[in-house]
Amino acid sequence: MIRSNLLKYSLAATLPVTLMIVLTFVAPRAARADDGPRVIEITAKRFGFSPNQITLKKGETVKLRLTTEDVTHGFFMRALKIDEEIDPGKTTEITLTPQTAGTFLTICDHFCGANHGNMNMKIVVE
């Protein structure tokens, strides 16, 4: 009888602790999996992009969130099938899953001034 009661009390004491551990470590991981792709903020401004280089993982879906601080810019990279326009006051979003590793040069393909030809950024896919 004493042994039976001891077992009941042991289970009663450890069950809440076990449940707290499961909810603390397992539940947040499940929630993060449903949060969607990683978001990368990119800002265009005469005559560059910030950041000027991003690194992605091959096969990882990401969302690029593009804005401009001044005029309309382009965001073009043929190999990654990107051809977007970034308009002032608006946010342009691109969902991208790169399938090829390499270093890709993204350019502004909308004339935006004298140094437009130097406006680019690197996308590195590992």
Contacts in CASP RR format, 6 or more apart in sequence:
PFRMAT RR
TARGET T0000
AUTHOR 0000-0000-0000
METHOD contacts of the structure
MODEL  1
MIRSNLLKYSLAATLPVTLMIVLTFVAPRAARADDGPRVIEITAKRFGFS
PNQITLKKGETVKLRLTTEDVTHGFFMRALKIDEEIDPGKTTEITLTPQT
AGTFLTICDHFCGANHGNMNMKIVVE
36 61 0 8 1.000
37 60 0 8 1.000
37 61 0 8 1.000
37 62 0 8 1.000
37 63 0 8 1.000
37 95 0 8 1.000
38 60 0 8 1.000
38 62 0 8 1.000
38 63 0 8 1.000
39 62 0 8 1.000
39 63 0 8 1.000
39 65 0 8 1.000
40 54 0 8 1.000
40 62 0 8 1.000
40 63 0 8 1.000
40 64 0 8 1.000
40 65 0 8 1.000
41 65 0 8 1.000
41 67 0 8 1.000
42 49 0 8 1.000
42 50 0 8 1.000
42 51 0 8 1.000
42 54 0 8 1.000
42 64 0 8 1.000
42 65 0 8 1.000
42 66 0 8 1.000
42 67 0 8 1.000
42 75 0 8 1.000
42 121 0 8 1.000
43 49 0 8 1.000
43 50 0 8 1.000
43 66 0 8 1.000
43 67 0 8 1.000
43 68 0 8 1.000
43 69 0 8 1.000
44 66 0 8 1.000
44 67 0 8 1.000
44 68 0 8 1.000
44 69 0 8 1.000
44 70 0 8 1.000
44 73 0 8 1.000
44 74 0 8 1.000
44 75 0 8 1.000
44 86 0 8 1.000
44 108 0 8 1.000
44 119 0 8 1.000
45 68 0 8 1.000
45 69 0 8 1.000
45 70 0 8 1.000
46 70 0 8 1.000
46 71 0 8 1.000
46 112 0 8 1.000
46 113 0 8 1.000
46 115 0 8 1.000
46 119 0 8 1.000
47 108 0 8 1.000
47 112 0 8 1.000
47 113 0 8 1.000
47 114 0 8 1.000
47 115 0 8 1.000
47 116 0 8 1.000
47 117 0 8 1.000
47 118 0 8 1.000
47 119 0 8 1.000
48 108 0 8 1.000
48 118 0 8 1.000
48 119 0 8 1.000
48 120 0 8 1.000
48 121 0 8 1.000
49 75 0 8 1.000
49 106 0 8 1.000
49 108 0 8 1.000
49 119 0 8 1.000
49 120 0 8 1.000
49 121 0 8 1.000
51 121 0 8 1.000
52 121 0 8 1.000
52 122 0 8 1.000
53 121 0 8 1.000
53 122 0 8 1.000
53 123 0 8 1.000
53 124 0 8 1.000
54 121 0 8 1.000
54 122 0 8 1.000
54 123 0 8 1.000
54 124 0 8 1.000
55 124 0 8 1.000
55 125 0 8 1.000
55 126 0 8 1.000
56 62 0 8 1.000
56 96 0 8 1.000
56 98 0 8 1.000
56 123 0 8 1.000
56 124 0 8 1.000
56 125 0 8 1.000
56 126 0 8 1.000
57 98 0 8 1.000
57 125 0 8 1.000
57 126 0 8 1.000
58 98 0 8 1.000
58 99 0 8 1.000
58 100 0 8 1.000
58 101 0 8 1.000
58 125 0 8 1.000
58 126 0 8 1.000
59 97 0 8 1.000
59 98 0 8 1.000
59 99 0 8 1.000
60 97 0 8 1.000
60 98 0 8 1.000
61 95 0 8 1.000
61 96 0 8 1.000
61 97 0 8 1.000
62 95 0 8 1.000
62 96 0 8 1.000
62 97 0 8 1.000
63 93 0 8 1.000
63 94 0 8 1.000
63 95 0 8 1.000
63 96 0 8 1.000
64 75 0 8 1.000
64 93 0 8 1.000
64 94 0 8 1.000
64 96 0 8 1.000
65 91 0 8 1.000
65 92 0 8 1.000
65 93 0 8 1.000
66 75 0 8 1.000
66 84 0 8 1.000
66 86 0 8 1.000
66 91 0 8 1.000
66 92 0 8 1.000
66 93 0 8 1.000
66 94 0 8 1.000
67 86 0 8 1.000
67 89 0 8 1.000
67 90 0 8 1.000
67 91 0 8 1.000
67 92 0 8 1.000
68 86 0 8 1.000
68 87 0 8 1.000
68 88 0 8 1.000
68 89 0 8 1.000
70 88 0 8 1.000
70 112 0 8 1.000
71 88 0 8 1.000
71 112 0 8 1.000
72 85 0 8 1.000
72 86 0 8 1.000
72 87 0 8 1.000
72 88 0 8 1.000
72 110 0 8 1.000
72 112 0 8 1.000
73 85 0 8 1.000
73 86 0 8 1.000
73 108 0 8 1.000
73 110 0 8 1.000
73 112 0 8 1.000
73 119 0 8 1.000
74 84 0 8 1.000
74 85 0 8 1.000
74 86 0 8 1.000
74 107 0 8 1.000
74 108 0 8 1.000
74 109 0 8 1.000
74 110 0 8 1.000
75 82 0 8 1.000
75 83 0 8 1.000
75 84 0 8 1.000
75 85 0 8 1.000
75 86 0 8 1.000
75 92 0 8 1.000
75 94 0 8 1.000
75 106 0 8 1.000
75 108 0 8 1.000
75 109 0 8 1.000
76 82 0 8 1.000
76 83 0 8 1.000
76 84 0 8 1.000
76 106 0 8 1.000
76 107 0 8 1.000
76 108 0 8 1.000
76 109 0 8 1.000
77 104 0 8 1.000
77 105 0 8 1.000
77 106 0 8 1.000
77 107 0 8 1.000
77 123 0 8 1.000
79 100 0 8 1.000
79 104 0 8 1.000
80 96 0 8 1.000
80 98 0 8 1.000
80 104 0 8 1.000
80 106 0 8 1.000
80 123 0 8 1.000
82 94 0 8 1.000
82 96 0 8 1.000
82 106 0 8 1.000
83 109 0 8 1.000
84 92 0 8 1.000
84 94 0 8 1.000
85 92 0 8 1.000
85 110 0 8 1.000
86 92 0 8 1.000
98 123 0 8 1.000
98 125 0 8 1.000
100 125 0 8 1.000
101 125 0 8 1.000
101 126 0 8 1.000
102 124 0 8 1.000
102 125 0 8 1.000
102 126 0 8 1.000
103 122 0 8 1.000
103 123 0 8 1.000
103 124 0 8 1.000
103 125 0 8 1.000
104 122 0 8 1.000
104 123 0 8 1.000
104 124 0 8 1.000
104 125 0 8 1.000
105 120 0 8 1.000
105 121 0 8 1.000
105 122 0 8 1.000
105 123 0 8 1.000
106 120 0 8 1.000
106 121 0 8 1.000
106 122 0 8 1.000
106 123 0 8 1.000
107 117 0 8 1.000
107 119 0 8 1.000
107 120 0 8 1.000
108 116 0 8 1.000
108 117 0 8 1.000
108 119 0 8 1.000
108 120 0 8 1.000
112 119 0 8 1.000
END
